[in-house]
């Protein structure tokens, strides 16, 4: 069974880390978000703060 939203992080805290980011797949498209690091990858990928944690 897949688990979704295992941890709760207040949006106020996440907003402090929000900045202009890009996705690896679309480097020309900037948006407000945070960099998320995945296991086994040495660099972060831009993500919307609602989609992580």
Backbone as ProteinMPNN parsed JSONL, in Angstrom:
{"seq_chain_A": "XXXXXXXXXXXXXXXXXXXXXXXXXXXXXXXXXXXXXXXXXXXXXXXXXXXXX", "coords_chain_A": {"N_chain_A": [[0.836, -1.171, 0.0], [0.665, 2.132, -0.927], [1.94, 5.027, 0.625], [0.821, 8.273, 1.306], [1.613, 11.655, 1.75], [3.137, 11.597, 4.278], [4.358, 13.202, 6.191], [3.768, 16.205, 7.959], [4.285, 19.493, 7.169], [4.285, 22.791, 8.092], [2.839, 25.272, 5.973], [3.722, 27.873, 6.209], [6.356, 27.615, 7.037], [7.46, 26.301, 4.795], [7.096, 28.259, 2.862], [9.057, 30.103, 3.429], [11.306, 28.997, 2.267], [10.788, 29.079, -0.375], [11.462, 29.934, -3.752], [12.496, 31.215, -6.994], [12.458, 28.689, -9.284], [13.515, 26.015, -11.544], [12.475, 23.27, -13.608], [14.121, 20.202, -14.368], [13.411, 18.97, -16.74], [12.246, 21.079, -18.143], [14.04, 23.552, -18.571], [13.832, 26.242, -19.323], [11.55, 27.302, -18.313], [10.46, 29.084, -15.669], [9.305, 29.073, -12.263], [7.573, 29.672, -9.129], [8.749, 27.93, -6.384], [10.312, 25.149, -4.672], [13.517, 23.501, -4.368], [13.768, 20.065, -4.755], [15.35, 17.21, -3.589], [16.104, 13.995, -4.722], [16.576, 10.552, -3.891], [19.684, 9.202, -4.766], [20.276, 11.036, -6.717], [22.323, 13.739, -7.607], [21.627, 16.401, -7.817], [19.124, 18.955, -7.43], [15.622, 19.112, -8.266], [13.215, 21.352, -9.46], [10.181, 21.943, -7.703], [6.713, 22.309, -6.961], [5.623, 23.689, -3.893], [3.406, 22.501, -2.766], [3.42, 19.909, -3.662], [5.361, 18.463, -2.408], [6.43, 16.988, 0.683]], "CA_chain_A": [[0.0, 0.0, 0.0], [1.447, 3.357, -1.024], [1.617, 6.028, 1.635], [0.829, 9.613, 0.755], [1.686, 12.726, 2.74], [3.535, 11.001, 5.544], [4.796, 14.223, 7.134], [3.107, 17.496, 7.844], [5.177, 20.636, 7.324], [3.464, 23.992, 7.946], [3.068, 26.026, 4.748], [4.475, 29.079, 6.561], [7.768, 27.225, 7.028], [7.857, 26.013, 3.417], [7.102, 29.508, 2.097], [10.347, 30.758, 3.665], [12.301, 28.376, 1.385], [10.323, 29.196, -1.758], [12.21, 30.847, -4.613], [12.269, 30.949, -8.408], [13.14, 27.443, -9.631], [13.234, 25.427, -12.855], [12.468, 21.81, -13.665], [15.177, 19.666, -15.232], [12.816, 18.683, -18.045], [11.91, 22.345, -18.799], [14.929, 24.547, -17.953], [13.506, 27.594, -19.751], [10.294, 27.677, -17.674], [10.679, 29.352, -14.245], [8.106, 29.207, -11.444], [7.807, 29.743, -7.693], [8.758, 26.611, -5.775], [11.494, 24.763, -3.905], [14.272, 22.416, -4.975], [13.589, 18.791, -4.065], [16.403, 16.25, -3.898], [15.651, 12.609, -4.68], [17.625, 9.597, -3.556], [20.506, 8.758, -5.877], [20.501, 12.128, -7.662], [23.2, 14.723, -6.982], [21.134, 17.755, -7.993], [17.699, 19.098, -7.124], [14.67, 19.414, -9.324], [12.213, 22.285, -8.973], [8.865, 21.372, -7.423], [5.746, 23.157, -6.28], [5.691, 23.335, -2.479], [2.253, 21.658, -2.414], [3.623, 18.54, -4.112], [6.36, 17.777, -1.577], [6.19, 16.969, 2.116]], "C_chain_A": [[0.887, 1.242, 0.0], [0.986, 4.361, 0.028], [1.753, 7.405, 1.014], [0.826, 10.618, 1.9], [1.977, 12.205, 4.142], [3.889, 12.039, 6.599], [4.018, 15.502, 6.893], [4.133, 18.59, 8.108], [4.317, 21.885, 7.114], [3.835, 24.778, 6.69], [3.852, 27.309, 5.017], [5.97, 28.777, 6.531], [8.245, 26.994, 5.596], [7.946, 27.289, 2.581], [8.431, 30.252, 2.265], [11.428, 30.223, 2.726], [11.933, 28.526, -0.089], [11.114, 30.256, -2.516], [11.872, 30.529, -6.069], [13.111, 29.743, -8.824], [12.773, 27.015, -11.054], [13.201, 23.914, -12.72], [13.572, 21.362, -14.615], [14.642, 19.44, -16.642], [12.499, 19.957, -18.835], [12.763, 23.474, -18.204], [14.614, 25.994, -18.308], [12.268, 28.14, -19.045], [10.498, 27.843, -16.164], [9.337, 29.501, -13.532], [8.489, 29.271, -9.977], [7.714, 28.347, -7.095], [10.021, 26.396, -4.96], [12.229, 23.665, -4.661], [14.124, 21.162, -4.121], [14.674, 17.831, -4.531], [15.858, 14.845, -3.739], [16.834, 11.692, -4.429], [18.365, 9.153, -4.812], [20.802, 9.829, -6.906], [21.298, 13.218, -6.952], [22.715, 16.165, -7.109], [19.628, 17.783, -7.773], [16.879, 19.437, -8.347], [13.604, 20.33, -8.735], [10.861, 21.611, -8.802], [7.997, 22.41, -6.739], [5.725, 22.756, -4.813], [4.508, 22.489, -2.034], [2.477, 20.194, -2.772], [4.665, 17.778, -3.301], [6.006, 17.929, -0.115], [4.75, 17.229, 2.41]], "O_chain_A": [[1.768, 1.375, 0.85], [-0.209, 4.516, 0.28], [2.703, 7.667, 0.275], [0.12, 10.445, 2.893], [1.172, 12.353, 5.062], [3.732, 11.777, 7.792], [3.66, 15.829, 5.761], [4.774, 18.604, 9.158], [3.684, 22.025, 6.068], [5.016, 24.931, 6.379], [4.574, 27.782, 4.14], [6.76, 29.591, 6.053], [9.327, 27.45, 5.227], [8.785, 27.384, 1.686], [8.877, 30.946, 1.352], [12.38, 30.943, 2.423], [12.709, 28.13, -0.959], [11.398, 31.333, -1.992], [11.042, 29.66, -6.336], [14.337, 29.776, -8.725], [11.864, 27.563, -11.678], [13.826, 23.348, -11.823], [13.911, 22.074, -15.559], [15.342, 19.691, -17.624], [12.483, 19.926, -20.066], [12.258, 24.269, -17.412], [15.103, 26.898, -17.631], [11.967, 29.328, -19.169], [10.688, 26.855, -15.455], [8.362, 29.984, -14.108], [9.624, 28.953, -9.621], [6.711, 27.658, -7.279], [10.712, 27.35, -4.603], [11.64, 22.977, -5.495], [14.333, 21.2, -2.908], [14.888, 17.663, -5.732], [15.219, 14.534, -2.734], [17.974, 12.044, -4.733], [17.744, 8.774, -5.805], [21.51, 9.566, -7.879], [20.981, 13.579, -5.818], [23.342, 17.069, -6.556], [18.947, 16.767, -7.912], [17.384, 19.979, -9.331], [13.141, 20.099, -7.618], [10.442, 20.812, -9.64], [8.493, 23.282, -6.025], [5.804, 21.563, -4.517], [4.6, 21.814, -1.009], [1.793, 19.321, -2.239], [4.835, 16.573, -3.489], [5.352, 18.896, 0.276], [4.352, 17.252, 3.575]]}, "name": "protein", "num_of_chains": 1, "seq": "XXXXXXXXXXXXXXXXXXXXXXXXXXXXXXXXXXXXXXXXXXXXXXXXXXXXX"}
